[in-house]
Amino acid sequence: MPNPMGDLTGPFLTQPNEKYDVSFAGAPAGVYKGYCLPHVALGMRIAITVQ
Ligand SMILES: [Cu+2]
């Protein structure tokens, strides 16, 4: 991950159970915080823990 402070973007999912994969291979262990752009005004946040 060359720019861990940049946007982590993905496809816009609109149907239940849709998914996409993101690799954190090689990323330092820690908690990576982010938000859901369509719902940021509603406070939707994420935290991904890399162990
Ligand atoms: Cu959302």
mmCIF file of the protein (N, C-alpha, C, O) and its ligand, coordinates in Angstrom:
data_MODEL
# 
_entry.id   MODEL 
# 
loop_
_entity.id 
_entity.type 
_entity.pdbx_number_of_molecules 
1 polymer     1 
2 non-polymer 1 
# 
_entity_poly.entity_id                      1 
_entity_poly.type                           'polypeptide(L)' 
_entity_poly.nstd_linkage                   no 
_entity_poly.nstd_monomer                   no 
_entity_poly.pdbx_seq_one_letter_code       MPNPMGDLTGPFLTQPNEKYDVSFAGAPAGVYKGYCLPHVALGMRIAITVQ 
_entity_poly.pdbx_seq_one_letter_code_can   MPNPMGDLTGPFLTQPNEKYDVSFAGAPAGVYKGYCLPHVALGMRIAITVQ 
_entity_poly.pdbx_strand_id                 A 
# 
loop_
_entity_poly_seq.entity_id 
_entity_poly_seq.num 
_entity_poly_seq.mon_id 
_entity_poly_seq.hetero 
1 1  MET n 
1 2  PRO n 
1 3  ASN n 
1 4  PRO n 
1 5  MET n 
1 6  GLY n 
1 7  ASP n 
1 8  LEU n 
1 9  THR n 
1 10 GLY n 
1 11 PRO n 
1 12 PHE n 
1 13 LEU n 
1 14 THR n 
1 15 GLN n 
1 16 PRO n 
1 17 ASN n 
1 18 GLU n 
1 19 LYS n 
1 20 TYR n 
1 21 ASP n 
1 22 VAL n 
1 23 SER n 
1 24 PHE n 
1 25 ALA n 
1 26 GLY n 
1 27 ALA n 
1 28 PRO n 
1 29 ALA n 
1 30 GLY n 
1 31 VAL n 
1 32 TYR n 
1 33 LYS n 
1 34 GLY n 
1 35 TYR n 
1 36 CYS n 
1 37 LEU n 
1 38 PRO n 
1 39 HIS n 
1 40 VAL n 
1 41 ALA n 
1 42 LEU n 
1 43 GLY n 
1 44 MET n 
1 45 ARG n 
1 46 ILE n 
1 47 ALA n 
1 48 ILE n 
1 49 THR n 
1 50 VAL n 
1 51 GLN n 
# 
loop_
_struct_asym.id 
_struct_asym.entity_id 
A 1 
B 2 
# 
loop_
_chem_comp.id 
_chem_comp.type 
_chem_comp.mon_nstd_flag 
ALA 'L-peptide linking' y 
ARG 'L-peptide linking' y 
ASN 'L-peptide linking' y 
ASP 'L-peptide linking' y 
CU  non-polymer         . 
CYS 'L-peptide linking' y 
GLN 'L-peptide linking' y 
GLU 'L-peptide linking' y 
GLY 'peptide linking'   y 
HIS 'L-peptide linking' y 
ILE 'L-peptide linking' y 
LEU 'L-peptide linking' y 
LYS 'L-peptide linking' y 
MET 'L-peptide linking' y 
PHE 'L-peptide linking' y 
PRO 'L-peptide linking' y 
SER 'L-peptide linking' y 
THR 'L-peptide linking' y 
TYR 'L-peptide linking' y 
VAL 'L-peptide linking' y 
# 
_pdbx_entity_nonpoly.entity_id   2 
_pdbx_entity_nonpoly.name        ? 
_pdbx_entity_nonpoly.comp_id     CU 
# 
_pdbx_nonpoly_scheme.asym_id         B 
_pdbx_nonpoly_scheme.entity_id       2 
_pdbx_nonpoly_scheme.mon_id          CU 
_pdbx_nonpoly_scheme.ndb_seq_num     1 
_pdbx_nonpoly_scheme.pdb_seq_num     101 
_pdbx_nonpoly_scheme.auth_seq_num    101 
_pdbx_nonpoly_scheme.pdb_mon_id      CU 
_pdbx_nonpoly_scheme.auth_mon_id     CU 
_pdbx_nonpoly_scheme.pdb_strand_id   A 
_pdbx_nonpoly_scheme.pdb_ins_code    . 
# 
loop_
_atom_site.group_PDB 
_atom_site.id 
_atom_site.type_symbol 
_atom_site.label_atom_id 
_atom_site.label_alt_id 
_atom_site.label_comp_id 
_atom_site.label_asym_id 
_atom_site.label_entity_id 
_atom_site.label_seq_id 
_atom_site.pdbx_PDB_ins_code 
_atom_site.Cartn_x 
_atom_site.Cartn_y 
_atom_site.Cartn_z 
_atom_site.occupancy 
_atom_site.B_iso_or_equiv 
_atom_site.pdbx_formal_charge 
_atom_site.auth_seq_id 
_atom_site.auth_comp_id 
_atom_site.auth_asym_id 
_atom_site.auth_atom_id 
_atom_site.pdbx_PDB_model_num 
ATOM   1   N  N  . MET A 1 1  ? 0.859   -1.178  0.000  1.00 0.00 ? 1   MET A N  1 
ATOM   2   C  CA . MET A 1 1  ? 0.000   0.000   0.000  1.00 0.00 ? 1   MET A CA 1 
ATOM   3   C  C  . MET A 1 1  ? 0.901   1.236   0.000  1.00 0.00 ? 1   MET A C  1 
ATOM   4   O  O  . MET A 1 1  ? 1.455   1.599   1.038  1.00 0.00 ? 1   MET A O  1 
ATOM   5   N  N  . PRO A 1 2  ? 1.046   1.863   -1.120 1.00 0.00 ? 2   PRO A N  1 
ATOM   6   C  CA . PRO A 1 2  ? 2.009   2.955   -1.200 1.00 0.00 ? 2   PRO A CA 1 
ATOM   7   C  C  . PRO A 1 2  ? 1.601   4.212   -0.451 1.00 0.00 ? 2   PRO A C  1 
ATOM   8   O  O  . PRO A 1 2  ? 2.471   4.981   -0.043 1.00 0.00 ? 2   PRO A O  1 
ATOM   9   N  N  . ASN A 1 3  ? 0.334   4.445   -0.260 1.00 0.00 ? 3   ASN A N  1 
ATOM   10  C  CA . ASN A 1 3  ? -0.111  5.690   0.383  1.00 0.00 ? 3   ASN A CA 1 
ATOM   11  C  C  . ASN A 1 3  ? -1.207  5.383   1.395  1.00 0.00 ? 3   ASN A C  1 
ATOM   12  O  O  . ASN A 1 3  ? -2.389  5.533   1.084  1.00 0.00 ? 3   ASN A O  1 
ATOM   13  N  N  . PRO A 1 4  ? -0.836  4.957   2.602  1.00 0.00 ? 4   PRO A N  1 
ATOM   14  C  CA . PRO A 1 4  ? -1.852  4.542   3.557  1.00 0.00 ? 4   PRO A CA 1 
ATOM   15  C  C  . PRO A 1 4  ? -2.740  5.673   4.042  1.00 0.00 ? 4   PRO A C  1 
ATOM   16  O  O  . PRO A 1 4  ? -3.762  5.404   4.673  1.00 0.00 ? 4   PRO A O  1 
ATOM   17  N  N  . MET A 1 5  ? -2.397  6.932   3.776  1.00 0.00 ? 5   MET A N  1 
ATOM   18  C  CA . MET A 1 5  ? -3.230  8.050   4.188  1.00 0.00 ? 5   MET A CA 1 
ATOM   19  C  C  . MET A 1 5  ? -4.211  8.462   3.097  1.00 0.00 ? 5   MET A C  1 
ATOM   20  O  O  . MET A 1 5  ? -5.062  9.323   3.319  1.00 0.00 ? 5   MET A O  1 
ATOM   21  N  N  . GLY A 1 6  ? -4.099  7.851   1.920  1.00 0.00 ? 6   GLY A N  1 
ATOM   22  C  CA . GLY A 1 6  ? -4.976  8.208   0.825  1.00 0.00 ? 6   GLY A CA 1 
ATOM   23  C  C  . GLY A 1 6  ? -6.299  7.475   0.897  1.00 0.00 ? 6   GLY A C  1 
ATOM   24  O  O  . GLY A 1 6  ? -6.521  6.645   1.778  1.00 0.00 ? 6   GLY A O  1 
ATOM   25  N  N  . ASP A 1 7  ? -7.166  7.791   -0.037 1.00 0.00 ? 7   ASP A N  1 
ATOM   26  C  CA . ASP A 1 7  ? -8.477  7.166   -0.087 1.00 0.00 ? 7   ASP A CA 1 
ATOM   27  C  C  . ASP A 1 7  ? -8.362  5.689   -0.430 1.00 0.00 ? 7   ASP A C  1 
ATOM   28  O  O  . ASP A 1 7  ? -7.580  5.296   -1.295 1.00 0.00 ? 7   ASP A O  1 
ATOM   29  N  N  . LEU A 1 8  ? -9.133  4.900   0.245  1.00 0.00 ? 8   LEU A N  1 
ATOM   30  C  CA . LEU A 1 8  ? -9.290  3.493   -0.095 1.00 0.00 ? 8   LEU A CA 1 
ATOM   31  C  C  . LEU A 1 8  ? -10.634 3.379   -0.786 1.00 0.00 ? 8   LEU A C  1 
ATOM   32  O  O  . LEU A 1 8  ? -11.676 3.368   -0.131 1.00 0.00 ? 8   LEU A O  1 
ATOM   33  N  N  . THR A 1 9  ? -10.613 3.297   -2.081 1.00 0.00 ? 9   THR A N  1 
ATOM   34  C  CA . THR A 1 9  ? -11.859 3.311   -2.824 1.00 0.00 ? 9   THR A CA 1 
ATOM   35  C  C  . THR A 1 9  ? -12.156 1.922   -3.360 1.00 0.00 ? 9   THR A C  1 
ATOM   36  O  O  . THR A 1 9  ? -11.264 1.085   -3.501 1.00 0.00 ? 9   THR A O  1 
ATOM   37  N  N  . GLY A 1 10 ? -13.414 1.699   -3.651 1.00 0.00 ? 10  GLY A N  1 
ATOM   38  C  CA . GLY A 1 10 ? -13.826 0.426   -4.198 1.00 0.00 ? 10  GLY A CA 1 
ATOM   39  C  C  . GLY A 1 10 ? -15.081 0.620   -5.014 1.00 0.00 ? 10  GLY A C  1 
ATOM   40  O  O  . GLY A 1 10 ? -15.576 1.738   -5.157 1.00 0.00 ? 10  GLY A O  1 
ATOM   41  N  N  . PRO A 1 11 ? -15.595 -0.477  -5.549 1.00 0.00 ? 11  PRO A N  1 
ATOM   42  C  CA . PRO A 1 11 ? -16.814 -0.371  -6.335 1.00 0.00 ? 11  PRO A CA 1 
ATOM   43  C  C  . PRO A 1 11 ? -17.993 0.041   -5.456 1.00 0.00 ? 11  PRO A C  1 
ATOM   44  O  O  . PRO A 1 11 ? -18.008 -0.223  -4.254 1.00 0.00 ? 11  PRO A O  1 
ATOM   45  N  N  . PHE A 1 12 ? -18.968 0.683   -6.067 1.00 0.00 ? 12  PHE A N  1 
ATOM   46  C  CA . PHE A 1 12 ? -20.179 1.100   -5.355 1.00 0.00 ? 12  PHE A CA 1 
ATOM   47  C  C  . PHE A 1 12 ? -21.138 -0.081  -5.334 1.00 0.00 ? 12  PHE A C  1 
ATOM   48  O  O  . PHE A 1 12 ? -21.730 -0.429  -6.355 1.00 0.00 ? 12  PHE A O  1 
ATOM   49  N  N  . LEU A 1 13 ? -21.288 -0.690  -4.170 1.00 0.00 ? 13  LEU A N  1 
ATOM   50  C  CA . LEU A 1 13 ? -22.126 -1.884  -4.046 1.00 0.00 ? 13  LEU A CA 1 
ATOM   51  C  C  . LEU A 1 13 ? -23.545 -1.481  -3.687 1.00 0.00 ? 13  LEU A C  1 
ATOM   52  O  O  . LEU A 1 13 ? -23.762 -0.657  -2.799 1.00 0.00 ? 13  LEU A O  1 
ATOM   53  N  N  . THR A 1 14 ? -24.503 -2.067  -4.381 1.00 0.00 ? 14  THR A N  1 
ATOM   54  C  CA . THR A 1 14 ? -25.897 -1.669  -4.168 1.00 0.00 ? 14  THR A CA 1 
ATOM   55  C  C  . THR A 1 14 ? -26.809 -2.831  -3.787 1.00 0.00 ? 14  THR A C  1 
ATOM   56  O  O  . THR A 1 14 ? -27.966 -2.607  -3.431 1.00 0.00 ? 14  THR A O  1 
ATOM   57  N  N  . GLN A 1 15 ? -26.314 -4.064  -3.855 1.00 0.00 ? 15  GLN A N  1 
ATOM   58  C  CA . GLN A 1 15 ? -27.166 -5.210  -3.573 1.00 0.00 ? 15  GLN A CA 1 
ATOM   59  C  C  . GLN A 1 15 ? -26.682 -5.931  -2.324 1.00 0.00 ? 15  GLN A C  1 
ATOM   60  O  O  . GLN A 1 15 ? -25.485 -5.939  -2.034 1.00 0.00 ? 15  GLN A O  1 
ATOM   61  N  N  . PRO A 1 16 ? -27.611 -6.540  -1.578 1.00 0.00 ? 16  PRO A N  1 
ATOM   62  C  CA . PRO A 1 16 ? -27.205 -7.294  -0.383 1.00 0.00 ? 16  PRO A CA 1 
ATOM   63  C  C  . PRO A 1 16 ? -26.196 -8.383  -0.732 1.00 0.00 ? 16  PRO A C  1 
ATOM   64  O  O  . PRO A 1 16 ? -26.300 -9.031  -1.774 1.00 0.00 ? 16  PRO A O  1 
ATOM   65  N  N  . ASN A 1 17 ? -25.237 -8.574  0.135  1.00 0.00 ? 17  ASN A N  1 
ATOM   66  C  CA . ASN A 1 17 ? -24.217 -9.625  0.044  1.00 0.00 ? 17  ASN A CA 1 
ATOM   67  C  C  . ASN A 1 17 ? -23.213 -9.423  -1.084 1.00 0.00 ? 17  ASN A C  1 
ATOM   68  O  O  . ASN A 1 17 ? -22.414 -10.320 -1.356 1.00 0.00 ? 17  ASN A O  1 
ATOM   69  N  N  . GLU A 1 18 ? -23.231 -8.284  -1.738 1.00 0.00 ? 18  GLU A N  1 
ATOM   70  C  CA . GLU A 1 18 ? -22.159 -8.012  -2.688 1.00 0.00 ? 18  GLU A CA 1 
ATOM   71  C  C  . GLU A 1 18 ? -20.874 -7.782  -1.897 1.00 0.00 ? 18  GLU A C  1 
ATOM   72  O  O  . GLU A 1 18 ? -20.914 -7.344  -0.747 1.00 0.00 ? 18  GLU A O  1 
ATOM   73  N  N  . LYS A 1 19 ? -19.767 -8.072  -2.503 1.00 0.00 ? 19  LYS A N  1 
ATOM   74  C  CA . LYS A 1 19 ? -18.510 -7.882  -1.801 1.00 0.00 ? 19  LYS A CA 1 
ATOM   75  C  C  . LYS A 1 19 ? -17.378 -7.636  -2.785 1.00 0.00 ? 19  LYS A C  1 
ATOM   76  O  O  . LYS A 1 19 ? -17.491 -7.907  -3.980 1.00 0.00 ? 19  LYS A O  1 
ATOM   77  N  N  . TYR A 1 20 ? -16.306 -7.125  -2.256 1.00 0.00 ? 20  TYR A N  1 
ATOM   78  C  CA . TYR A 1 20 ? -15.062 -7.077  -2.997 1.00 0.00 ? 20  TYR A CA 1 
ATOM   79  C  C  . TYR A 1 20 ? -13.947 -7.255  -1.993 1.00 0.00 ? 20  TYR A C  1 
ATOM   80  O  O  . TYR A 1 20 ? -14.130 -7.014  -0.800 1.00 0.00 ? 20  TYR A O  1 
ATOM   81  N  N  . ASP A 1 21 ? -12.799 -7.674  -2.469 1.00 0.00 ? 21  ASP A N  1 
ATOM   82  C  CA . ASP A 1 21 ? -11.677 -7.981  -1.602 1.00 0.00 ? 21  ASP A CA 1 
ATOM   83  C  C  . ASP A 1 21 ? -10.660 -6.858  -1.640 1.00 0.00 ? 21  ASP A C  1 
ATOM   84  O  O  . ASP A 1 21 ? -10.404 -6.255  -2.682 1.00 0.00 ? 21  ASP A O  1 
ATOM   85  N  N  . VAL A 1 22 ? -10.094 -6.596  -0.491 1.00 0.00 ? 22  VAL A N  1 
ATOM   86  C  CA . VAL A 1 22 ? -9.011  -5.633  -0.361 1.00 0.00 ? 22  VAL A CA 1 
ATOM   87  C  C  . VAL A 1 22 ? -7.874  -6.341  0.359  1.00 0.00 ? 22  VAL A C  1 
ATOM   88  O  O  . VAL A 1 22 ? -8.088  -6.960  1.401  1.00 0.00 ? 22  VAL A O  1 
ATOM   89  N  N  . SER A 1 23 ? -6.695  -6.256  -0.175 1.00 0.00 ? 23  SER A N  1 
ATOM   90  C  CA . SER A 1 23 ? -5.543  -6.903  0.448  1.00 0.00 ? 23  SER A CA 1 
ATOM   91  C  C  . SER A 1 23 ? -4.761  -5.903  1.287  1.00 0.00 ? 23  SER A C  1 
ATOM   92  O  O  . SER A 1 23 ? -4.433  -4.808  0.830  1.00 0.00 ? 23  SER A O  1 
ATOM   93  N  N  . PHE A 1 24 ? -4.472  -6.292  2.503  1.00 0.00 ? 24  PHE A N  1 
ATOM   94  C  CA . PHE A 1 24 ? -3.592  -5.516  3.362  1.00 0.00 ? 24  PHE A CA 1 
ATOM   95  C  C  . PHE A 1 24 ? -2.247  -6.229  3.522  1.00 0.00 ? 24  PHE A C  1 
ATOM   96  O  O  . PHE A 1 24 ? -1.500  -5.963  4.464  1.00 0.00 ? 24  PHE A O  1 
ATOM   97  N  N  . ALA A 1 25 ? -1.951  -7.137  2.588  1.00 0.00 ? 25  ALA A N  1 
ATOM   98  C  CA . ALA A 1 25 ? -0.692  -7.862  2.631  1.00 0.00 ? 25  ALA A CA 1 
ATOM   99  C  C  . ALA A 1 25 ? 0.474   -6.870  2.650  1.00 0.00 ? 25  ALA A C  1 
ATOM   100 O  O  . ALA A 1 25 ? 0.552   -5.974  1.808  1.00 0.00 ? 25  ALA A O  1 
ATOM   101 N  N  . GLY A 1 26 ? 1.355   -7.037  3.597  1.00 0.00 ? 26  GLY A N  1 
ATOM   102 C  CA . GLY A 1 26 ? 2.517   -6.165  3.701  1.00 0.00 ? 26  GLY A CA 1 
ATOM   103 C  C  . GLY A 1 26 ? 2.270   -4.884  4.463  1.00 0.00 ? 26  GLY A C  1 
ATOM   104 O  O  . GLY A 1 26 ? 3.206   -4.126  4.713  1.00 0.00 ? 26  GLY A O  1 
ATOM   105 N  N  . ALA A 1 27 ? 1.019   -4.624  4.843  1.00 0.00 ? 27  ALA A N  1 
ATOM   106 C  CA . ALA A 1 27 ? 0.722   -3.407  5.606  1.00 0.00 ? 27  ALA A CA 1 
ATOM   107 C  C  . ALA A 1 27 ? 1.139   -3.614  7.056  1.00 0.00 ? 27  ALA A C  1 
ATOM   108 O  O  . ALA A 1 27 ? 0.986   -4.717  7.583  1.00 0.00 ? 27  ALA A O  1 
ATOM   109 N  N  . PRO A 1 28 ? 1.654   -2.595  7.706  1.00 0.00 ? 28  PRO A N  1 
ATOM   110 C  CA . PRO A 1 28 ? 1.994   -2.726  9.116  1.00 0.00 ? 28  PRO A CA 1 
ATOM   111 C  C  . PRO A 1 28 ? 0.759   -3.050  9.948  1.00 0.00 ? 28  PRO A C  1 
ATOM   112 O  O  . PRO A 1 28 ? -0.348  -2.612  9.635  1.00 0.00 ? 28  PRO A O  1 
ATOM   113 N  N  . ALA A 1 29 ? 0.962   -3.822  11.009 1.00 0.00 ? 29  ALA A N  1 
ATOM   114 C  CA . ALA A 1 29 ? -0.134  -4.130  11.919 1.00 0.00 ? 29  ALA A CA 1 
ATOM   115 C  C  . ALA A 1 29 ? -0.681  -2.839  12.509 1.00 0.00 ? 29  ALA A C  1 
ATOM   116 O  O  . ALA A 1 29 ? 0.060   -1.883  12.739 1.00 0.00 ? 29  ALA A O  1 
ATOM   117 N  N  . GLY A 1 30 ? -1.960  -2.825  12.745 1.00 0.00 ? 30  GLY A N  1 
ATOM   118 C  CA . GLY A 1 30 ? -2.572  -1.650  13.340 1.00 0.00 ? 30  GLY A CA 1 
ATOM   119 C  C  . GLY A 1 30 ? -4.032  -1.562  12.961 1.00 0.00 ? 30  GLY A C  1 
ATOM   120 O  O  . GLY A 1 30 ? -4.575  -2.440  12.291 1.00 0.00 ? 30  GLY A O  1 
ATOM   121 N  N  . VAL A 1 31 ? -4.645  -0.506  13.392 1.00 0.00 ? 31  VAL A N  1 
ATOM   122 C  CA . VAL A 1 31 ? -6.061  -0.265  13.078 1.00 0.00 ? 31  VAL A CA 1 
ATOM   123 C  C  . VAL A 1 31 ? -6.137  0.844   12.044 1.00 0.00 ? 31  VAL A C  1 
ATOM   124 O  O  . VAL A 1 31 ? -5.612  1.939   12.245 1.00 0.00 ? 31  VAL A O  1 
ATOM   125 N  N  . TYR A 1 32 ? -6.794  0.546   10.942 1.00 0.00 ? 32  TYR A N  1 
ATOM   126 C  CA . TYR A 1 32 ? -6.952  1.497   9.852  1.00 0.00 ? 32  TYR A CA 1 
ATOM   127 C  C  . TYR A 1 32 ? -8.398  1.986   9.866  1.00 0.00 ? 32  TYR A C  1 
ATOM   128 O  O  . TYR A 1 32 ? -9.331  1.205   9.679  1.00 0.00 ? 32  TYR A O  1 
ATOM   129 N  N  . LYS A 1 33 ? -8.566  3.253   10.085 1.00 0.00 ? 33  LYS A N  1 
ATOM   130 C  CA . LYS A 1 33 ? -9.905  3.824   10.181 1.00 0.00 ? 33  LYS A CA 1 
ATOM   131 C  C  . LYS A 1 33 ? -10.307 4.480   8.870  1.00 0.00 ? 33  LYS A C  1 
ATOM   132 O  O  . LYS A 1 33 ? -9.472  5.007   8.135  1.00 0.00 ? 33  LYS A O  1 
ATOM   133 N  N  . GLY A 1 34 ? -11.595 4.435   8.597  1.00 0.00 ? 34  GLY A N  1 
ATOM   134 C  CA . GLY A 1 34 ? -12.101 5.042   7.375  1.00 0.00 ? 34  GLY A CA 1 
ATOM   135 C  C  . GLY A 1 34 ? -13.574 5.349   7.517  1.00 0.00 ? 34  GLY A C  1 
ATOM   136 O  O  . GLY A 1 34 ? -14.149 5.269   8.603  1.00 0.00 ? 34  GLY A O  1 
ATOM   137 N  N  . TYR A 1 35 ? -14.159 5.698   6.414  1.00 0.00 ? 35  TYR A N  1 
ATOM   138 C  CA . TYR A 1 35 ? -15.590 6.011   6.425  1.00 0.00 ? 35  TYR A CA 1 
ATOM   139 C  C  . TYR A 1 35 ? -16.209 5.575   5.108  1.00 0.00 ? 35  TYR A C  1 
ATOM   140 O  O  . TYR A 1 35 ? -15.516 5.339   4.119  1.00 0.00 ? 35  TYR A O  1 
ATOM   141 N  N  . CYS A 1 36 ? -17.516 5.475   5.121  1.00 0.00 ? 36  CYS A N  1 
ATOM   142 C  CA . CYS A 1 36 ? -18.287 5.135   3.936  1.00 0.00 ? 36  CYS A CA 1 
ATOM   143 C  C  . CYS A 1 36 ? -18.734 6.454   3.305  1.00 0.00 ? 36  CYS A C  1 
ATOM   144 O  O  . CYS A 1 36 ? -19.529 7.190   3.889  1.00 0.00 ? 36  CYS A O  1 
ATOM   145 N  N  . LEU A 1 37 ? -18.226 6.742   2.129  1.00 0.00 ? 37  LEU A N  1 
ATOM   146 C  CA . LEU A 1 37 ? -18.503 8.050   1.518  1.00 0.00 ? 37  LEU A CA 1 
ATOM   147 C  C  . LEU A 1 37 ? -19.998 8.342   1.340  1.00 0.00 ? 37  LEU A C  1 
ATOM   148 O  O  . LEU A 1 37 ? -20.435 9.449   1.655  1.00 0.00 ? 37  LEU A O  1 
ATOM   149 N  N  . PRO A 1 38 ? -20.802 7.380   0.840  1.00 0.00 ? 38  PRO A N  1 
ATOM   150 C  CA . PRO A 1 38 ? -22.225 7.711   0.684  1.00 0.00 ? 38  PRO A CA 1 
ATOM   151 C  C  . PRO A 1 38 ? -22.935 7.994   2.006  1.00 0.00 ? 38  PRO A C  1 
ATOM   152 O  O  . PRO A 1 38 ? -23.969 8.662   2.019  1.00 0.00 ? 38  PRO A O  1 
ATOM   153 N  N  . HIS A 1 39 ? -22.395 7.495   3.115  1.00 0.00 ? 39  HIS A N  1 
ATOM   154 C  CA . HIS A 1 39 ? -23.071 7.628   4.404  1.00 0.00 ? 39  HIS A CA 1 
ATOM   155 C  C  . HIS A 1 39 ? -22.248 8.400   5.424  1.00 0.00 ? 39  HIS A C  1 
ATOM   156 O  O  . HIS A 1 39 ? -22.540 8.355   6.619  1.00 0.00 ? 39  HIS A O  1 
ATOM   157 N  N  . VAL A 1 40 ? -21.245 9.093   4.973  1.00 0.00 ? 40  VAL A N  1 
ATOM   158 C  CA . VAL A 1 40 ? -20.401 9.807   5.937  1.00 0.00 ? 40  VAL A CA 1 
ATOM   159 C  C  . VAL A 1 40 ? -21.209 10.828  6.730  1.00 0.00 ? 40  VAL A C  1 
ATOM   160 O  O  . VAL A 1 40 ? -20.921 11.074  7.901  1.00 0.00 ? 40  VAL A O  1 
ATOM   161 N  N  . ALA A 1 41 ? -22.220 11.425  6.098  1.00 0.00 ? 41  ALA A N  1 
ATOM   162 C  CA . ALA A 1 41 ? -23.047 12.410  6.802  1.00 0.00 ? 41  ALA A CA 1 
ATOM   163 C  C  . ALA A 1 41 ? -23.867 11.760  7.910  1.00 0.00 ? 41  ALA A C  1 
ATOM   164 O  O  . ALA A 1 41 ? -24.293 12.427  8.853  1.00 0.00 ? 41  ALA A O  1 
ATOM   165 N  N  . LEU A 1 42 ? -24.088 10.431  7.787  1.00 0.00 ? 42  LEU A N  1 
ATOM   166 C  CA . LEU A 1 42 ? -24.832 9.698   8.805  1.00 0.00 ? 42  LEU A CA 1 
ATOM   167 C  C  . LEU A 1 42 ? -23.907 9.116   9.867  1.00 0.00 ? 42  LEU A C  1 
ATOM   168 O  O  . LEU A 1 42 ? -24.362 8.490   10.824 1.00 0.00 ? 42  LEU A O  1 
ATOM   169 N  N  . GLY A 1 43 ? -22.612 9.327   9.690  1.00 0.00 ? 43  GLY A N  1 
ATOM   170 C  CA . GLY A 1 43 ? -21.654 8.867   10.679 1.00 0.00 ? 43  GLY A CA 1 
ATOM   171 C  C  . GLY A 1 43 ? -21.163 7.449   10.472 1.00 0.00 ? 43  GLY A C  1 
ATOM   172 O  O  . GLY A 1 43 ? -20.585 6.873   11.394 1.00 0.00 ? 43  GLY A O  1 
ATOM   173 N  N  . MET A 1 44 ? -21.365 6.862   9.305  1.00 0.00 ? 44  MET A N  1 
ATOM   174 C  CA . MET A 1 44 ? -20.924 5.491   9.064  1.00 0.00 ? 44  MET A CA 1 
ATOM   175 C  C  . MET A 1 44 ? -19.402 5.458   8.955  1.00 0.00 ? 44  MET A C  1 
ATOM   176 O  O  . MET A 1 44 ? -18.812 6.069   8.063  1.00 0.00 ? 44  MET A O  1 
ATOM   177 N  N  . ARG A 1 45 ? -18.793 4.744   9.865  1.00 0.00 ? 45  ARG A N  1 
ATOM   178 C  CA . ARG A 1 45 ? -17.343 4.661   9.925  1.00 0.00 ? 45  ARG A CA 1 
ATOM   179 C  C  . ARG A 1 45 ? -16.930 3.190   9.925  1.00 0.00 ? 45  ARG A C  1 
ATOM   180 O  O  . ARG A 1 45 ? -17.721 2.310   10.263 1.00 0.00 ? 45  ARG A O  1 
ATOM   181 N  N  . ILE A 1 46 ? -15.691 2.944   9.544  1.00 0.00 ? 46  ILE A N  1 
ATOM   182 C  CA . ILE A 1 46 ? -15.161 1.588   9.581  1.00 0.00 ? 46  ILE A CA 1 
ATOM   183 C  C  . ILE A 1 46 ? -13.831 1.592   10.309 1.00 0.00 ? 46  ILE A C  1 
ATOM   184 O  O  . ILE A 1 46 ? -13.166 2.623   10.413 1.00 0.00 ? 46  ILE A O  1 
ATOM   185 N  N  . ALA A 1 47 ? -13.456 0.441   10.803 1.00 0.00 ? 47  ALA A N  1 
ATOM   186 C  CA . ALA A 1 47 ? -12.123 0.223   11.364 1.00 0.00 ? 47  ALA A CA 1 
ATOM   187 C  C  . ALA A 1 47 ? -11.699 -1.178  10.963 1.00 0.00 ? 47  ALA A C  1 
ATOM   188 O  O  . ALA A 1 47 ? -12.392 -2.153  11.253 1.00 0.00 ? 47  ALA A O  1 
ATOM   189 N  N  . ILE A 1 48 ? -10.567 -1.273  10.301 1.00 0.00 ? 48  ILE A N  1 
ATOM   190 C  CA . ILE A 1 48 ? -10.019 -2.553  9.879  1.00 0.00 ? 48  ILE A CA 1 
ATOM   191 C  C  . ILE A 1 48 ? -8.758  -2.798  10.690 1.00 0.00 ? 48  ILE A C  1 
ATOM   192 O  O  . ILE A 1 48 ? -7.840  -1.977  10.695 1.00 0.00 ? 48  ILE A O  1 
ATOM   193 N  N  . THR A 1 49 ? -8.721  -3.949  11.383 1.00 0.00 ? 49  THR A N  1 
ATOM   194 C  CA . THR A 1 49 ? -7.571  -4.295  12.189 1.00 0.00 ? 49  THR A CA 1 
ATOM   195 C  C  . THR A 1 49 ? -6.687  -5.254  11.407 1.00 0.00 ? 49  THR A C  1 
ATOM   196 O  O  . THR A 1 49 ? -7.128  -6.335  11.018 1.00 0.00 ? 49  THR A O  1 
ATOM   197 N  N  . VAL A 1 50 ? -5.451  -4.862  11.178 1.00 0.00 ? 50  VAL A N  1 
ATOM   198 C  CA . VAL A 1 50 ? -4.457  -5.721  10.530 1.00 0.00 ? 50  VAL A CA 1 
ATOM   199 C  C  . VAL A 1 50 ? -3.578  -6.295  11.635 1.00 0.00 ? 50  VAL A C  1 
ATOM   200 O  O  . VAL A 1 50 ? -2.961  -5.556  12.403 1.00 0.00 ? 50  VAL A O  1 
ATOM   201 N  N  . GLN A 1 51 ? -3.532  -7.638  11.703 1.00 0.00 ? 51  GLN A N  1 
ATOM   202 C  CA . GLN A 1 51 ? -2.763  -8.290  12.768 1.00 0.00 ? 51  GLN A CA 1 
ATOM   203 C  C  . GLN A 1 51 ? -1.477  -8.875  12.225 1.00 0.00 ? 51  GLN A C  1 
ATOM   204 O  O  . GLN A 1 51 ? -0.700  -9.463  12.977 1.00 0.00 ? 51  GLN A O  1 
HETATM 205 CU CU . CU  B 2 .  ? -22.339 3.270   4.258  1.00 0.00 2 101 CU  A CU 1 
# 
